[in-house]
């Protein structure tokens, strides 16, 4: 959702979390990009590798509807959300997020409601940075066994790392818990 479209940026808002009762991994992005906001779907940009990675990792045959992709995540214990609930950002670039305008989602509440989550994965460095800045200071001490892992961004803007290398890193985290 976008409000106040101007050259100086507009306030954008993230989506509701995707999760099932058996979630064991939480994947956090920073904030949906323009294509995702327009479609009302996580990772909707056609060149974002998130969904192809998930299909490969979980052995699904595509193409799948958005609803079936979300179901695939839930069946495999993966929850999906963004660190930020809203921010002002011109365009889609994470680098354009205006730090002073960032408001975090209630990650502490989410983790409390999903006690089986033992791994928080960050889809790129900006998600991890936002988590450290806006979420970590307000979290109670981490429960024993809750780990965090920075993964390569699936964004088309992060093209310096090829698909195969991203697949190895994401597979290792989601299937092997490393």
C-alpha positions as CSV (number, residue, x, y, z in Angstrom):
1,X,0.0,0.0,0.0
2,X,1.3,3.4,-0.9
3,X,0.2,6.8,0.3
4,X,1.4,10.3,-0.7
5,X,3.1,9.5,-4.0
6,X,5.7,12.3,-4.5
7,X,9.2,12.7,-5.7
8,X,10.4,12.8,-2.1
9,X,8.9,9.4,-1.5
10,X,5.7,8.0,-0.2
11,X,4.7,6.1,2.9
12,X,4.6,2.4,2.0
13,X,3.1,-0.4,4.2
14,X,4.0,-4.0,4.4
15,X,1.7,-7.0,4.2
16,X,0.3,-9.2,6.9
17,X,2.6,-12.1,7.9
18,X,2.2,-15.5,6.3
19,X,2.5,-18.3,8.8
20,X,1.2,-21.7,9.9
21,X,1.0,-23.2,13.4
22,X,4.1,-25.3,12.7
23,X,6.4,-22.5,11.5
24,X,10.0,-23.2,12.4
25,X,11.7,-20.6,10.2
26,X,10.8,-16.9,9.8
27,X,12.0,-15.3,6.6
28,X,12.1,-11.5,6.9
29,X,12.4,-9.0,4.1
30,X,12.8,-5.3,4.6
31,X,9.8,-3.8,2.8
32,X,7.9,-4.9,-0.3
33,X,9.0,-3.3,-3.6
34,X,6.7,-1.4,-6.0
35,X,5.8,-4.5,-8.0
36,X,4.9,-6.4,-4.9
37,X,2.9,-3.5,-3.5
38,X,1.0,-3.1,-6.8
39,X,0.2,-6.8,-6.9
40,X,-0.5,-7.2,-3.2
41,X,1.9,-10.2,-3.1
42,X,5.2,-10.9,-1.5
43,X,8.1,-11.0,-4.1
44,X,5.9,-10.2,-7.1
45,X,8.7,-8.7,-9.3
46,X,9.2,-11.2,-12.2
47,X,12.9,-11.2,-11.8
48,X,13.0,-11.7,-8.0
49,X,14.3,-15.2,-7.4
50,X,12.5,-15.8,-4.1
51,X,9.7,-17.9,-5.5
52,X,11.9,-19.9,-7.9
53,X,14.2,-20.7,-5.0
54,X,11.3,-21.8,-2.8
55,X,10.0,-24.1,-5.6
56,X,13.4,-25.6,-6.1
57,X,14.1,-26.0,-2.4
58,X,10.8,-27.7,-1.6
59,X,10.6,-29.7,-4.8
60,X,7.5,-28.1,-6.2
61,X,6.6,-28.1,-9.9
62,X,5.6,-24.7,-11.2
63,X,4.1,-22.5,-12.1
64,X,1.9,-22.2,-8.9
65,X,-0.6,-19.6,-8.1
66,X,0.3,-17.2,-5.3
67,X,-2.1,-18.9,-3.0
68,X,-0.4,-22.3,-3.6
69,X,3.1,-20.8,-3.2
70,X,2.0,-19.5,0.2
71,X,0.6,-22.9,1.1
72,X,3.9,-24.5,0.1
73,X,5.7,-22.3,2.6
74,X,3.3,-23.1,5.4
75,X,3.5,-26.9,4.7
76,X,7.3,-26.6,5.0
77,X,7.3,-24.7,8.2
78,X,8.3,-21.3,6.7
79,X,6.8,-18.1,7.9
80,X,7.2,-14.9,5.8
81,X,7.0,-11.2,6.8
82,X,8.9,-7.9,6.6
83,X,10.9,-6.2,9.4
84,X,9.3,-2.9,8.6
85,X,5.5,-2.2,8.9
86,X,5.9,1.1,7.1
87,X,8.4,3.7,5.9
88,X,8.8,6.5,3.4
89,X,10.7,5.3,0.4
90,X,10.9,6.8,-3.1
91,X,10.9,3.9,-5.6
92,X,11.7,0.3,-4.7
93,X,15.3,0.4,-3.6
94,X,16.0,-0.6,0.0
95,X,18.8,2.0,0.0
96,X,16.1,4.7,-0.5
97,X,14.2,3.9,2.8
98,X,14.3,7.0,4.9
99,X,15.6,5.7,8.2
100,X,13.8,8.2,10.4
101,X,10.4,7.2,9.0
102,X,10.8,3.4,9.5
103,X,8.3,1.7,11.8
104,X,8.9,-1.9,12.7
105,X,6.4,-4.8,12.7
106,X,5.8,-6.5,16.0
107,X,8.4,-9.2,15.5
108,X,8.5,-9.9,19.3
109,X,4.8,-10.6,19.4
110,X,5.0,-12.8,16.3
111,X,7.9,-14.9,17.8
112,X,5.9,-15.2,21.0
113,X,2.9,-16.5,19.1
114,X,5.0,-18.9,17.1
115,X,7.3,-20.6,19.7
116,X,8.5,-23.3,17.3
117,X,10.5,-20.8,15.3
118,X,14.1,-21.5,15.9
119,X,15.7,-19.6,12.9
120,X,15.1,-16.1,11.6
121,X,16.5,-15.6,8.1
122,X,17.1,-12.2,6.6
123,X,16.4,-11.8,2.8
124,X,19.4,-9.5,2.3
125,X,21.5,-7.1,4.3
126,X,18.9,-4.3,4.5
127,X,16.4,-6.6,6.3
128,X,19.1,-7.6,8.8
129,X,20.1,-3.9,9.3
130,X,16.5,-2.9,9.9
131,X,16.1,-5.8,12.4
132,X,19.2,-4.8,14.3
133,X,18.2,-1.1,14.4
134,X,14.4,-1.2,14.9
135,X,13.6,-4.6,16.4
136,X,16.5,-6.1,18.3
137,X,16.6,-3.3,21.0
138,X,13.0,-3.9,21.9
139,X,13.2,-7.8,22.0
140,X,13.4,-9.6,25.3
141,X,16.5,-11.8,25.6
142,X,16.4,-14.4,22.8
143,X,14.9,-17.7,23.7
144,X,17.5,-20.5,23.8
145,X,18.1,-21.9,20.4
146,X,16.7,-18.9,18.4
147,X,19.3,-18.3,15.6
148,X,19.6,-15.6,13.0
149,X,21.0,-16.0,9.5
150,X,21.8,-13.4,6.8
151,X,21.0,-14.8,3.4
152,X,21.7,-13.4,-0.1
153,X,19.0,-11.1,-1.3
154,X,16.6,-12.5,-3.8
155,X,16.1,-9.1,-5.3
156,X,17.0,-8.5,-9.0
157,X,19.1,-5.6,-7.8
158,X,21.4,-8.1,-6.1
159,X,22.7,-9.7,-9.3
160,X,26.3,-10.0,-8.3
161,X,25.6,-13.5,-6.9
162,X,24.2,-16.1,-9.3
163,X,21.1,-18.2,-8.9
164,X,23.0,-21.4,-8.0
165,X,24.9,-19.7,-5.2
166,X,21.7,-18.2,-3.8
167,X,20.0,-21.6,-4.0
168,X,22.8,-23.3,-2.1
169,X,22.7,-20.7,0.7
170,X,18.9,-20.7,1.0
171,X,18.7,-24.5,0.8
172,X,21.3,-24.9,3.5
173,X,19.4,-22.5,5.8
174,X,15.9,-23.7,5.2
175,X,16.5,-27.5,5.0
176,X,19.6,-28.0,7.0
177,X,19.1,-25.2,9.5
178,X,22.6,-23.9,9.0
